[in-house]
């Protein structure tokens, strides 16, 4: 009915407001589940060609071509896979456009969860478990990952750790168990590398009641020491707790 017909002597006639429960609404929802796991870092001797050895650490586990992702150049340091931030999203597309479907998917999951930091880490990754869809992208229950490495600015060592990620519009309970098994295999391959000089360290809790020690603000690693140094897991400087 035209609005003009609802007027009476120049005054609009109020239209009754329908009750909220009387409105038939169609709901839309999308649940995404991303998960990742990382092992402790193993140290490789200074001067070793660590980057060249990273793909070999996936030997026997890779089910797709291994892709090597270098740290972001200075002009792309703000790159993030977040479509709501147009500048970061544009830089992200520029940073990963050379990767294949597995590499783009894997870096999307790992960077979104902050399991790796492309500001200073080099990552070698591939499909480690599961299948690909018709477009060549991993399914939600497939595992993508490999090894991530960064330089310790204090000692000059290369810190290498295993990392796996998975997820999407679904979740399977046995994927977590499979990820642990693959992560253990990655850790064994890292430890078997000839240039590894220090075995992976086990992250322990601080003694009960202790309030001292150095804690990483980025990944939560607690050293239990008071000497300032860079976190062996993520490379950021520790601070006094």
C-alpha positions as CSV (number, residue, x, y, z in Angstrom):
1,X,0.0,0.0,0.0
2,X,1.5,3.4,-0.9
3,X,2.6,5.5,2.1
4,X,0.5,8.4,0.9
5,X,-2.7,6.4,1.5
6,X,-1.7,5.9,5.2
7,X,-1.8,9.6,5.9
8,X,-4.8,11.2,7.4
9,X,-5.2,15.0,7.3
10,X,-1.4,15.4,6.8
11,X,-0.5,13.2,9.8
12,X,1.2,9.8,9.2
13,X,-0.6,6.8,10.6
14,X,1.6,4.6,12.8
15,X,2.2,1.1,11.6
16,X,2.2,-1.6,14.2
17,X,5.7,-3.1,14.9
18,X,5.8,-6.8,14.5
19,X,7.0,-8.9,17.4
20,X,10.6,-10.2,17.1
21,X,9.4,-13.8,17.6
22,X,7.0,-13.5,14.7
23,X,9.7,-12.7,12.2
24,X,10.9,-15.7,10.2
25,X,14.7,-15.3,9.8
26,X,17.0,-17.4,7.9
27,X,20.3,-18.1,9.7
28,X,23.8,-18.3,8.1
29,X,26.8,-19.5,9.9
30,X,30.3,-20.7,9.1
31,X,32.6,-22.4,11.7
32,X,36.3,-22.6,10.9
33,X,38.7,-24.6,13.0
34,X,42.4,-24.1,12.6
35,X,44.9,-25.9,14.7
36,X,48.7,-26.3,14.7
37,X,51.4,-27.9,16.8
38,X,55.1,-27.2,17.1
39,X,58.0,-29.1,18.5
40,X,60.9,-27.7,20.6
41,X,63.8,-26.1,18.7
42,X,67.1,-27.9,18.0
43,X,70.2,-25.9,17.4
44,X,72.5,-26.3,14.4
45,X,76.0,-25.1,14.3
46,X,76.8,-21.5,13.1
47,X,77.9,-21.4,9.5
48,X,76.1,-24.5,8.5
49,X,74.0,-24.3,5.3
50,X,70.8,-24.8,7.3
51,X,68.4,-23.5,4.7
52,X,69.6,-26.0,2.1
53,X,69.1,-28.8,4.6
54,X,65.5,-27.9,5.6
55,X,63.8,-29.8,2.7
56,X,65.8,-33.0,3.5
57,X,64.2,-33.0,7.0
58,X,60.9,-33.8,5.5
59,X,62.3,-37.0,3.9
60,X,59.8,-39.8,4.0
61,X,57.0,-37.6,5.2
62,X,56.3,-35.3,2.2
63,X,53.3,-36.3,0.1
64,X,53.6,-33.3,-2.2
65,X,56.4,-31.2,-3.6
66,X,58.3,-29.4,-0.8
67,X,58.0,-25.6,-0.9
68,X,60.5,-23.3,0.7
69,X,59.1,-20.0,2.1
70,X,61.7,-17.4,2.8
71,X,61.2,-14.5,5.4
72,X,59.2,-11.6,4.1
73,X,61.1,-8.7,2.5
74,X,61.0,-5.4,4.3
75,X,58.3,-3.9,2.0
76,X,56.0,-6.8,2.9
77,X,56.6,-7.0,6.6
78,X,52.9,-6.2,7.4
79,X,51.5,-9.0,5.3
80,X,48.7,-11.0,7.0
81,X,46.0,-13.3,5.6
82,X,43.1,-11.0,6.9
83,X,40.7,-9.8,4.2
84,X,39.3,-7.1,6.5
85,X,42.7,-5.4,6.5
86,X,43.1,-4.4,2.9
87,X,46.8,-3.3,3.1
88,X,47.9,-6.4,4.9
89,X,45.8,-8.7,2.7
90,X,47.3,-7.1,-0.5
91,X,50.8,-7.6,0.9
92,X,49.9,-11.2,1.8
93,X,48.7,-12.0,-1.7
94,X,51.9,-10.6,-3.1
95,X,54.0,-12.6,-0.6
96,X,52.4,-16.0,-1.3
97,X,51.4,-15.7,-5.0
98,X,54.4,-17.8,-6.1
99,X,53.4,-20.7,-3.8
100,X,51.2,-23.6,-4.9
101,X,47.8,-24.5,-3.4
102,X,49.4,-26.6,-0.6
103,X,51.9,-23.9,0.3
104,X,49.3,-21.1,0.3
105,X,46.9,-23.1,2.4
106,X,49.7,-24.2,4.9
107,X,51.0,-20.7,5.3
108,X,47.4,-19.3,5.8
109,X,46.8,-21.8,8.7
110,X,50.3,-21.4,10.3
111,X,50.5,-17.6,10.1
112,X,46.9,-17.1,11.2
113,X,47.6,-19.1,14.3
114,X,51.0,-17.4,14.8
115,X,52.6,-20.9,14.7
116,X,55.3,-19.4,12.4
117,X,56.4,-15.8,11.9
118,X,57.5,-15.0,8.4
119,X,59.2,-11.8,9.6
120,X,62.3,-13.8,10.4
121,X,61.5,-17.6,9.9
122,X,62.2,-19.8,6.9
123,X,59.7,-22.6,6.4
124,X,59.9,-25.8,4.3
125,X,56.5,-27.4,4.1
126,X,54.5,-29.9,2.2
127,X,51.4,-32.1,2.5
128,X,52.2,-34.6,5.3
129,X,48.9,-36.5,5.7
130,X,45.5,-36.6,4.0
131,X,44.1,-35.9,0.6
132,X,43.7,-32.9,-1.8
133,X,40.4,-31.7,-3.3
134,X,39.8,-31.3,-7.0
135,X,41.5,-27.9,-6.9
136,X,44.7,-29.2,-5.4
137,X,44.0,-27.8,-1.9
138,X,44.3,-29.9,1.2
139,X,41.0,-31.1,2.8
140,X,40.2,-29.9,6.3
141,X,41.5,-33.1,7.9
142,X,44.8,-33.1,5.9
143,X,48.0,-32.1,7.7
144,X,50.4,-29.6,6.2
145,X,53.7,-28.6,7.7
146,X,57.4,-29.3,7.9
147,X,60.2,-27.4,9.6
148,X,60.7,-23.7,10.5
149,X,64.1,-22.2,11.1
150,X,65.5,-18.9,12.4
151,X,68.9,-17.4,13.4
152,X,69.7,-16.9,17.1
153,X,71.2,-13.4,17.1
154,X,73.2,-14.1,20.3
155,X,75.0,-17.3,19.4
156,X,74.6,-17.4,15.6
157,X,73.0,-20.8,15.8
158,X,70.2,-21.9,13.6
159,X,67.1,-23.0,15.6
160,X,65.0,-25.6,13.7
161,X,61.7,-27.0,14.9
162,X,58.9,-29.1,13.4
163,X,55.5,-27.6,12.8
164,X,52.2,-29.0,11.5
165,X,48.8,-27.3,10.9
166,X,45.3,-28.3,9.7
167,X,41.7,-27.2,9.7
168,X,38.9,-25.6,7.8
169,X,35.1,-26.1,7.8
170,X,35.4,-29.3,9.8
171,X,37.3,-31.2,12.5
172,X,38.2,-34.8,13.2
173,X,39.2,-36.2,16.5
174,X,41.9,-38.5,15.2
175,X,43.7,-35.6,13.4
176,X,45.3,-34.5,16.7
177,X,46.8,-37.9,17.3
178,X,48.1,-38.1,13.8
179,X,49.7,-34.7,14.1
180,X,51.6,-35.8,17.2
181,X,52.9,-38.9,15.4
182,X,54.1,-36.8,12.4
183,X,55.6,-34.2,14.7
184,X,57.6,-36.9,16.4
185,X,58.9,-38.1,13.0
186,X,59.8,-34.5,12.0
187,X,61.7,-34.2,15.3
188,X,63.6,-37.4,14.6
189,X,64.6,-36.2,11.2
190,X,65.8,-32.9,12.6
191,X,67.9,-34.7,15.3
192,X,69.4,-37.0,12.7
193,X,70.8,-34.0,10.8
194,X,74.6,-34.0,10.9
195,X,75.0,-30.4,11.8
196,X,72.7,-30.4,14.8
197,X,74.8,-29.5,17.9
198,X,72.1,-29.5,20.6
199,X,69.2,-31.8,21.0
200,X,65.7,-30.3,21.3
201,X,65.2,-28.8,24.8
202,X,62.2,-29.8,26.9
203,X,60.3,-26.8,28.1
204,X,59.8,-27.0,31.8
205,X,57.7,-25.2,34.3
206,X,59.3,-22.9,36.8
207,X,59.7,-24.3,40.4
208,X,56.7,-23.9,42.6
209,X,56.7,-20.4,44.2
210,X,59.5,-19.1,42.0
211,X,58.9,-15.6,40.6
212,X,62.1,-15.1,38.7
213,X,63.2,-16.1,35.2
214,X,62.9,-14.9,31.7
215,X,59.7,-15.4,29.8
216,X,59.0,-14.9,26.1
217,X,56.1,-12.5,25.5
218,X,55.4,-14.1,22.1
219,X,55.2,-17.8,22.7
220,X,55.4,-18.1,26.6
221,X,58.7,-20.0,26.8
222,X,60.1,-19.8,30.4
223,X,63.8,-20.2,30.8
224,X,64.2,-20.1,34.6
225,X,67.3,-18.0,34.1
226,X,68.0,-14.3,34.7
227,X,70.5,-13.7,31.9
228,X,69.0,-11.8,28.9
229,X,69.0,-13.8,25.7
230,X,66.7,-14.5,22.7
231,X,63.9,-17.1,22.9
232,X,65.1,-20.4,21.4
233,X,61.6,-21.1,20.1
234,X,60.6,-17.9,18.3
235,X,63.7,-15.7,18.4
236,X,62.2,-12.7,20.3
237,X,64.1,-11.2,23.3
238,X,63.0,-12.5,26.7
239,X,62.0,-10.2,29.5
240,X,62.1,-10.4,33.3
241,X,59.1,-12.1,34.8
